[in-house]
Amino acid sequence: MEISEVPMPLTERSKWAEQRIFASLADFKGIRPFTLEEQLLIDKEFINVNGVGFETPQGDKGRIPYHTDGVDLNIDRLREVGFFNIKPVPGEDHAILAFVDRIGRLCIGPANDEHRALLLGHRYTHDTGLAVPFTNGEVPTNIVVAKALVQANLRDPIINS
């Protein structure tokens, strides 16, 4: 059997197929793919927060939903493809931009004119109904994500240490 004939495991096939559904909807909405240079910028300055656990100021714990679990699509996330939102972080002097990319990932990064223009240039739509994680006092429970938020200047290291 040649390598090209080796079937993908079911979960990998499912995830690939579901990502194609998200991408097809993005195509239908007119959301253009990023160039390689733009994607490198996104990968450097934004964090994919699908599945990230968090704790609220009241002590409640939760998890940001995945776009797919390999079996079922997250229908709410499917509706959000191509949307972005910006919210200020209370008590801090900056804002977080969240967007749902062409394959259903919820990404967050610093809100600035360059990022907003990039998304608008690719036909993303500003939707104030899109939730922006970590703007209501939630703190990630994963230390790697917490450090990434600090490095991306999305969180004050003193508040979240």
Contacts in CASP RR format, 6 or more apart in sequence:
PFRMAT RR
TARGET T0000
AUTHOR 0000-0000-0000
METHOD contacts of the structure
MODEL  1
MEISEVPMPLTERSKWAEQRIFASLADFKGIRPFTLEEQLLIDKEFINVN
GVGFETPQGDKGRIPYHTDGVDLNIDRLREVGFFNIKPVPGEDHAILAFV
DRIGRLCIGPANDEHRALLLGHRYTHDTGLAVPFTNGEVPTNIVVAKALV
QANLRDPIINS
7 13 0 8 1.000
8 16 0 8 1.000
11 70 0 8 1.000
11 71 0 8 1.000
14 68 0 8 1.000
14 70 0 8 1.000
14 71 0 8 1.000
15 68 0 8 1.000
15 70 0 8 1.000
18 67 0 8 1.000
18 68 0 8 1.000
18 70 0 8 1.000
18 73 0 8 1.000
19 68 0 8 1.000
19 103 0 8 1.000
19 104 0 8 1.000
21 73 0 8 1.000
21 78 0 8 1.000
22 67 0 8 1.000
22 78 0 8 1.000
22 81 0 8 1.000
22 102 0 8 1.000
22 103 0 8 1.000
22 104 0 8 1.000
23 102 0 8 1.000
23 103 0 8 1.000
25 78 0 8 1.000
25 81 0 8 1.000
26 81 0 8 1.000
26 82 0 8 1.000
26 101 0 8 1.000
26 102 0 8 1.000
26 103 0 8 1.000
29 81 0 8 1.000
29 82 0 8 1.000
29 123 0 8 1.000
30 123 0 8 1.000
31 81 0 8 1.000
31 82 0 8 1.000
31 102 0 8 1.000
31 122 0 8 1.000
31 123 0 8 1.000
31 124 0 8 1.000
32 121 0 8 1.000
32 122 0 8 1.000
32 123 0 8 1.000
33 102 0 8 1.000
33 122 0 8 1.000
34 42 0 8 1.000
34 118 0 8 1.000
34 122 0 8 1.000
38 118 0 8 1.000
41 118 0 8 1.000
42 101 0 8 1.000
42 107 0 8 1.000
45 109 0 8 1.000
45 110 0 8 1.000
45 115 0 8 1.000
45 152 0 8 1.000
46 107 0 8 1.000
46 108 0 8 1.000
46 109 0 8 1.000
46 152 0 8 1.000
47 107 0 8 1.000
47 108 0 8 1.000
47 109 0 8 1.000
47 145 0 8 1.000
47 148 0 8 1.000
47 149 0 8 1.000
47 152 0 8 1.000
47 154 0 8 1.000
48 105 0 8 1.000
48 106 0 8 1.000
48 107 0 8 1.000
49 64 0 8 1.000
49 106 0 8 1.000
49 107 0 8 1.000
49 108 0 8 1.000
49 133 0 8 1.000
49 145 0 8 1.000
50 64 0 8 1.000
50 65 0 8 1.000
50 66 0 8 1.000
50 67 0 8 1.000
50 104 0 8 1.000
50 105 0 8 1.000
50 106 0 8 1.000
51 63 0 8 1.000
51 64 0 8 1.000
51 65 0 8 1.000
51 66 0 8 1.000
52 63 0 8 1.000
52 64 0 8 1.000
52 133 0 8 1.000
52 140 0 8 1.000
52 141 0 8 1.000
52 142 0 8 1.000
52 145 0 8 1.000
53 61 0 8 1.000
53 62 0 8 1.000
53 63 0 8 1.000
53 64 0 8 1.000
53 140 0 8 1.000
53 141 0 8 1.000
53 142 0 8 1.000
53 145 0 8 1.000
54 61 0 8 1.000
54 62 0 8 1.000
54 63 0 8 1.000
54 64 0 8 1.000
54 133 0 8 1.000
54 134 0 8 1.000
54 138 0 8 1.000
54 139 0 8 1.000
54 140 0 8 1.000
54 141 0 8 1.000
55 61 0 8 1.000
55 62 0 8 1.000
55 138 0 8 1.000
55 139 0 8 1.000
55 141 0 8 1.000
56 62 0 8 1.000
56 136 0 8 1.000
56 137 0 8 1.000
56 138 0 8 1.000
57 137 0 8 1.000
57 138 0 8 1.000
61 141 0 8 1.000
64 106 0 8 1.000
64 133 0 8 1.000
65 74 0 8 1.000
65 76 0 8 1.000
65 77 0 8 1.000
66 74 0 8 1.000
67 73 0 8 1.000
67 74 0 8 1.000
67 77 0 8 1.000
67 78 0 8 1.000
67 100 0 8 1.000
67 103 0 8 1.000
67 104 0 8 1.000
67 105 0 8 1.000
67 106 0 8 1.000
68 74 0 8 1.000
77 100 0 8 1.000
77 104 0 8 1.000
77 106 0 8 1.000
78 104 0 8 1.000
80 100 0 8 1.000
80 104 0 8 1.000
80 106 0 8 1.000
80 127 0 8 1.000
80 130 0 8 1.000
81 100 0 8 1.000
81 101 0 8 1.000
81 102 0 8 1.000
81 104 0 8 1.000
82 99 0 8 1.000
82 100 0 8 1.000
82 101 0 8 1.000
82 102 0 8 1.000
82 123 0 8 1.000
82 124 0 8 1.000
82 125 0 8 1.000
83 99 0 8 1.000
83 100 0 8 1.000
83 124 0 8 1.000
83 125 0 8 1.000
83 126 0 8 1.000
83 127 0 8 1.000
83 130 0 8 1.000
84 97 0 8 1.000
84 98 0 8 1.000
84 99 0 8 1.000
84 100 0 8 1.000
84 116 0 8 1.000
84 119 0 8 1.000
84 124 0 8 1.000
84 125 0 8 1.000
84 126 0 8 1.000
84 127 0 8 1.000
84 130 0 8 1.000
85 97 0 8 1.000
85 98 0 8 1.000
85 99 0 8 1.000
85 126 0 8 1.000
85 127 0 8 1.000
85 128 0 8 1.000
85 129 0 8 1.000
85 130 0 8 1.000
85 131 0 8 1.000
85 132 0 8 1.000
86 95 0 8 1.000
86 96 0 8 1.000
86 97 0 8 1.000
86 98 0 8 1.000
86 111 0 8 1.000
86 116 0 8 1.000
86 126 0 8 1.000
86 132 0 8 1.000
87 95 0 8 1.000
87 96 0 8 1.000
87 98 0 8 1.000
87 132 0 8 1.000
87 135 0 8 1.000
88 94 0 8 1.000
88 95 0 8 1.000
88 135 0 8 1.000
89 95 0 8 1.000
89 96 0 8 1.000
89 134 0 8 1.000
89 135 0 8 1.000
89 154 0 8 1.000
89 155 0 8 1.000
90 135 0 8 1.000
90 136 0 8 1.000
90 137 0 8 1.000
92 155 0 8 1.000
92 156 0 8 1.000
94 110 0 8 1.000
94 111 0 8 1.000
94 153 0 8 1.000
94 154 0 8 1.000
95 110 0 8 1.000
95 111 0 8 1.000
95 135 0 8 1.000
96 108 0 8 1.000
96 109 0 8 1.000
96 110 0 8 1.000
96 111 0 8 1.000
96 132 0 8 1.000
96 133 0 8 1.000
96 134 0 8 1.000
96 135 0 8 1.000
96 154 0 8 1.000
97 108 0 8 1.000
97 109 0 8 1.000
97 110 0 8 1.000
97 111 0 8 1.000
97 112 0 8 1.000
97 115 0 8 1.000
97 116 0 8 1.000
97 119 0 8 1.000
97 132 0 8 1.000
98 106 0 8 1.000
98 107 0 8 1.000
98 108 0 8 1.000
98 109 0 8 1.000
98 130 0 8 1.000
98 131 0 8 1.000
98 132 0 8 1.000
98 133 0 8 1.000
99 106 0 8 1.000
99 107 0 8 1.000
99 119 0 8 1.000
99 124 0 8 1.000
99 130 0 8 1.000
100 106 0 8 1.000
100 107 0 8 1.000
100 130 0 8 1.000
101 107 0 8 1.000
106 133 0 8 1.000
108 132 0 8 1.000
108 133 0 8 1.000
108 134 0 8 1.000
108 154 0 8 1.000
109 115 0 8 1.000
109 152 0 8 1.000
109 154 0 8 1.000
110 152 0 8 1.000
110 153 0 8 1.000
110 154 0 8 1.000
120 126 0 8 1.000
134 140 0 8 1.000
134 149 0 8 1.000
134 154 0 8 1.000
134 155 0 8 1.000
139 146 0 8 1.000
139 160 0 8 1.000
140 146 0 8 1.000
140 149 0 8 1.000
146 155 0 8 1.000
146 160 0 8 1.000
149 155 0 8 1.000
149 160 0 8 1.000
150 156 0 8 1.000
150 157 0 8 1.000
150 160 0 8 1.000
END
